[in-house]
Amino acid sequence: MNNNILYTSTAPRHNDHGSLTGLVPAMYFNSDGAAVHNNFEILGGLHIKSRSGKIHRVAIPDPDSTLAFQVGETTQIVTGGVLQATPHAVHQVTTGLSRESMAVFMEPEYWQILHVPDGYRDQVQSLQAQLALPKTVRTLKSRFTGSGMTFGQFSYNTFQAFY
């Protein structure tokens, strides 16, 4: 590992507020635009914070045939917390290389009403998950007011909380 490599986070640690995010493995290019195949992906890339508070780098295997999905907060709501969004950030390697990736954000229609399954209202965001959130992530409970709220209203509340 080269200790002279600097890393920056391209976005603060956050949860995606939509349903699912489709992710492809990152590619790196030098200043001439040529693809660079090296171990920089081992150091940079997607980093998640687990419910135990540990930070883990997530590697998407086999860049030629793999697509990964990440659960967002809307899925957390409609599953009553059975599936939970994971706080994450992308770390960039700043060595003159360009990190290129693509994320496809999937979400309900703007006017879709978000329903929490009966009996799961208090489990939408577990206390353990809430306590593990980074300071930059506002609690889901502070933005989601309950069943009957539309995805558009939830999105508005989320944007207001972060921007």
N, C-alpha and C positions, 0 to 999 in steps of 0.2 A: 504494500500500500504506500502511495506517495503522500507524505505528510505535508507537502507544499501545495496541495490542491485545496482551493477554497470552495465552500459550499454556500449557497444562498437558498432561501425558500422563495419560490415564485408566488406563493400564496400563503397567508397565515393558516394555521391549522383550523379546519372547519369540517362541517358535515355538509354533504350535498342535500338539498331540501326536496329534490324530485324523488321519483320512484327508484330508478336504476340508472347507473352510469356504466356504459360499455367502454372498456379500455383496451387499447392495443399496446404492445410493448414499444418502448421508446427507441428511437434511432438517434445516432449522433453524427454530426457532420463537422468537418474542419472548415477553415475560412475560405477554402477553394470550392466548397460545396461537395466534397467527396465524402462518402460514408466512411466512418471510422469504426472499426470493430475492436473493442478493447474491454477492459474491466471497469470502465467508469460507471456503467449501470449498477455495478455492485455497490458503489458508494452513493450515487445520486438516486433519483427516482422517487417513487411513492413510499411514504412512511406513514404508518398508522399508529394510533395510541390505543392500546388494548384496555379492556375494563380494569385490569390490574394496574394500569398506569404506565406500563412499559411501552417504549417506542420500538416498532419493528419495521424493517424495510421489507416491502412486498415485491417479490420478483415475479414477473409474468413469464412463465417458461415458454420455450420454443417460439421465438418471434415470427416464424414462418407460418404457424398454424394455430395460434392461441388468441382467444378473446376472453378477457376477464370482465366480471360484473361486480359492481359495488352497490350495496343497498343504501338507499337514501331515506330521509326522514318521512317522506310520504308513505313508503312501504312500512316503516316503523309504526305509523299511525294506523293504517288499515289492517295491520296484523295484530294490533293491540300490544305491541312491544315484543311479540314473539321473535321477530327479526328486528335488529337494532342497527341504525346507521353508525358508522365508525368514524371518529375524528381522524382527519388525515391532512397531509401537506405534501407538496412535491418539492424535492430538493434538487437544485440545479448544480451541475459541476461548472465552475467558472474558470476554465482553462483555455479559452479561445475556441471551445467547441460549442456547437449549437445542439441543444436537446430538442428533438421534435417528437411529438406524440399526438394522439387524437383521443378525445373523449366524446362519446355520444350520450347526451343527457335525455333520459326518457321520463316523461311526466304525464299526469292526467290532463284532460282538457281543462281550460281555465275555470269553467263553471261547474266542473265535477264536484259533487259534495263528498267530503271525506267522512267516512263512518268508522268509528271504533267498534269492534265486535262487542256485543253485550257481555258485561262482566269483566272487561279488560281496561276500562278507563284509567284506573290507577296504575296499570302496568305499562302504559304506553312508553314512559321513560322510567326505568327502574332507578331507585335511589343510588344503587351501585354505579350504574352507567352515568347518572347525572353528576355524581361526585368525581368521576374520572374525566369529565369534560375539561379541556383546556380553558383558560380564562377568556380566550377569544371566541368561544362558542357559547351563545346564549341558550339557556335551557329550552327544550321543546315546549314545556308547559307555559313558558312566558310568551310563546308565539302561537300556539295552537289552543284555541278556546273551547274546542269540543266538537262532537258530532254535529253535523249541520253546517259546518264551515266549508266554504269552497276552497279548491286548490288555489284559486286566484287570491282569495283573502289571506290564506296561509302564506303564499308567496309575498304578498305586500307586507305582512307583518315581519317576515324574515328579512326582506330587503331593508325595512326600516330599522331593524335591530342591528344590522351589520354595517349599513352605509349611512 
